Amino acid sequence: TIAEEIFNKLYSKYDGHCFLANVKEETRGHGTISLKEKMFSMLLAENVKVNTANGLSNYIKRKIGRMTVLRVLGDVNDSDLLEKLFGNHGWLRQGSRIIITTRDKQVLIANKVDDIYQVGALKSSEAIELFSLYAFNQNNFDMEYYKLSKRVVN
């Protein structure tokens, strides 16, 4: 959710942009080539076909290399995936950004990211409020539901 909000605030400042929320699930279900095709099709606003899981065609590198691009990849769990998707970052235009969300900090460390933002846990009252908004579509409810919600959140 935080990454999506950042994307929504920043994407208009870039020549190309893409937001992929469930990278782990997408890769598991359709494979790396499909993910690359989807991402580069969004960035270039054209239908892109990719022949290999590793590397990129010179056409894509040249075209993307002239653009500033914003890529947000959510739920990344494979340290090698970023190299498969982007290869060497040397061809990216200065000012381009890649934002990655993951539950595995080692994915970020292995890819030598510039900055890591770690989201802290919610306070108990905030967690109960968030839970009740999703579970009951309201944040005020009977004491019976409050006790049950508190047990679930804990």
N, C-alpha and C positions, 0 to 999 in steps of 0.2 A: 504494500500500500504506500509506503514511503517512497519507494522507487518510482511508482506510477505517478505520484504527486510531483516529484522532481521532474519526471519526463514531461508531464503536462505543462509545467512552468517553463521549461527550457526548449522544447522541440522547435518552436517557431524561429529560434535564433540559428538554426542549422539548415544547411542545404538539403540534407537527407536525414531521415530518422526512422527508427523502428523500436518497438517495444514488444518483447517476447516474454510473457509472464511465466510459463511453465516449461522451461528448457529441458529439465530432466525427463518429464513426461513426454514431451514432443520427441526427444531423441530416442527414448525407449520405444515409443509407438511407431515412429516413421523414419528414424535414422538421421545421421548427421548430414547427409546430402540433402535431404528434404528440408532440414532446418536451415542450411546454408542458402538453398534456393529461396525459401520464404524470406529470410533476412535480407538478402541482396536484392530481391524483387521489391521489397518495401523501400529500401534505401534508394534504389535507382528509379523507382516508380515505373518499372517495366518488368515483363516476364523474363526471369533469368533461369537458365538451365546450367547445372553444375555437373561435371562428369566424374569428379573424384572427391572423396572425403577429405583428402589432404591437399592443400594449395588452392590457388585461385587462378583463373585465366588472366592473361595480361590485359584483356579488354576490361574486365571488372576492376583490376588494380588501377589502370589508367583513369577510368571514369570516376571511381571513388576517390582516387588520389587528388582529383581536382576539387573535391567537395569537402566541406566540414560536415561531419556526420555525428549524430548522437545515437548510440545503441544502448539499450537497457535490456539486460538478460536476467530474468528472474529464476531462482531455484536451480542454480548451476551446481552440480555435484561431481563433475569430472574435471580434474586438473588439466588433462590433455585436450579437452574440448575446445578451449579458447585458441590453442595453437591450430587445431584442425579447422576452426571457423575463420580465423584471421591470418594464420601464418605469421610471418614477420611483420611487426608493426611499422617498420621503416617506410613503407609506402603510404601510410596514412597522412593526410594533410594536418599540419599543426592546427590545434584548436578542436580537433575531433575528440570525442569522449566515449568511453565504454564504461557503463555502470553495471556492476554485477551484484546480485543478491545470492547468498548461499547460507546454509546452516553449518557448512564445513569451512572453518577459517583456513585450513590447509590449502584449499583451492585458491584462495587469495594469495597466500604466502608463496605457493608454488609458481604463481603467475606474476610475482613481483609487482603487485599493484601499488599505485602511488599512495593512496590513502585508504584506511579502513575505518568505517563508522560502525560501531557495534550498538545495536538497539538494546536498551535495557528492558528488564521485566516491568510490567505494569504494577502499580500499587494495587493492593487487594480491592479497594473500592472501585478503582478504574476497571479492573478485570471483571468484577461483577456487573458493572454498568455495561461494558462491551458485550459480555455474555448475554445479558438480558435483552439488549437491543437486537441481537441476532436470534436468540431463542424465542423471545416473546414479543418482538417488535415494539418494545417500550422499555423505559428505564425506571419506571415506578411500578411496583407490583406488591401483592399481598405478602405478609410476613412468611407465610408458608412457602411461597416461591423464593423468597429471599434466602431462607435457611437452606433450601435445596440448591439454589444457585451458588451459595457460598461453599457448600460441600463440593459441588462440581468444579468450581474455580480452584479451590484448594487442592 
